[in-house]
């Protein structure tokens, strides 16, 4: 067997320029694939969070506008005694006392987490408001907006439902947000 054609170079070098280029291309491809897969994973996670937040907002809005809550006079009870919140005296007709009580509880730093838990928001922060046709918060008798929105959210989703307040069509708006 003639070993003279299997030369490694003049000084016994094993790495040729072709091998170095191939390793470079492989490492570049590996880094490109890793970066791309992280981007796809983050986008998929955000997409799933959007779907989840939409389902949660829909469920919360349905509970609030299709029920008086449990117990039916929950606005006069302690929050720990409330099983579920409802803002209407009949379907889609807002009860002002219940709406003000829930808004005040969402604005209270002591009650916010309990209300968020009982309302079913899960890991999301929420803001609830009643807005008119000009997209302005109704301010009679108090501004009907309460809760929190994360300052720099990775997801902020707004959902609305048409309801009646004081004989007019208005929007019950919920904003769900979450930070990293």
N, C-alpha and C positions, 0 to 999 in steps of 0.2 A: 504494500500500500504506500502510495506516494503522499507524504504529508506536506510537501512543499507548497501545494496550492491552498492549504488551510492556514495561511499566515495571519497573525494577529497584528501585524504592524512591525515596524522596525524595532521598537523597544518593548515588545510584548504587550502592546495596548489591545484591550478587548473591545473598547467602545469606538465604534466608527461614527462618522458624521451622520450616516443614515439612521443609526440606532438612536442617537441623541435627538434627531428630528422626530422620530417616531414616538419616543418617550414624551417629548414636548407636546406633540399633537394629542397624545393620549391624556396627559394631565390637563391640557386646556379643555378637551372634550368632557372630562370628568368634572371639572370646575363649572363648566357651562351647564351640564346636566344637573348638578347639585343646586346651583342658583335658580335654574328654571323650575325644578321640582319644589323648592321652597316657595317660590312665587305662586305656583299652582296650588299648593297646599293652603297658603294664606288666603287666596281668592276663594277657594272652595269653602274654607271655614267661614269667611265673611258672608258668602252666599247662603250657607246654612243658617247663620245667625239672622240674616234678613228674613228668611222663611219662618224661622222660629219666632222672631219678634212680631211678624205679621199675624201669626196664629194666636200669640198671647194677646196682642192688642185687640184682635177680633173677639176673643173670648171675654176680655175685660169689658169692652164696650157693650157686648151683648148682655152681660150681667148687670151693668149699670143702667141700661135703657129699657130692659125688658122685665125688670124686677123692682119691687119696693125694698128688697133686702130682707135679711132675717136676723133678728126679729123685725117685724114690719115697722116698728117705731125705733129703729136702731139709733137714730140721731139723738135721742134722749137718753141713751144708755152709755155705759163705759165702753171704750173700744175693745177691751178684753172680752166683753160679753157679746160682741157682734160676730155672727157667723159668716155673713156675706153682706156686701154693700149693694145698694140699689138706689138710684137717684130719681125714680119716677113715682108718681101717684097712680098713673095708668100708663100703658105702653107708650113710650116716646114723649111723654109729657113730664118735663122736669119738675121736681118738687124743690122749691127754693131753699127750704130749711135743710133738707138732706144734702143738697149741693153745697151750701155754705159750710155745713158741718164737715163734709169730706174735704173741701178745699182747705179749711182751717187745720184739719188734722194733717194734711199733706204738707202744710207750711210749718208745722210744729216739729222742731228737731227731736223732741222726745217721742212723738207718735209716728213719724215718717216711716221708719223701718217696719213697725207693726202693721201699718196700713198697707204698705207695699207688699208685705207678706200675705196679708189677708185678702188683698185684691187680686193676687195671683201674678204679680209682675216677675217673680223669680229673681234672676240675677240682674235684671234691668232696672235702671233708675227711670222714674216716670214723672211727667208733668201732665196735669189735667187742666183743661181750660174750656170755657164756653165762649165762642166767638160769634159775631154777627156776620151778615152778608158781606161786609167790608173787610172781613178778617181782623176785626178789632175785638179785643177782649171786652165782654160786657162788664160794666163797672157799676151797675145799679143793683143792689145797695152797696156791694163791695166788689172789687175786681175779682171776677170768677176765674182765677188762675192759681194753681198750687202745685207744689212738688219741686223736683229738681231735674235739671238736664246736665249731664256731664260736660265740663268745659271743653275738653278735647276728646270727643268720642271716636272710637273706631267704627261705631255704627250709631246712627241717629235716624229713627224712623217715625214718621208722623202718620197717624190714622185718624179719620173723622167719621162721625155718624150724625145724620140729621135728626134733630129733636125739636120739640116745641117748648118755648120758654116765653111766658107772658103773652101768649097768643101769637107769637111769631116763630117762623122757622129759624133755627140757629144751628150751629155745629158744636157738637161735643168733640173736642180734639184731645187726643192722647199722643204724647211724644215719648217714645221709649229710647233710651240711650245706654251705651255701655262703653266703658273704657278698657284699655288693654289689660 
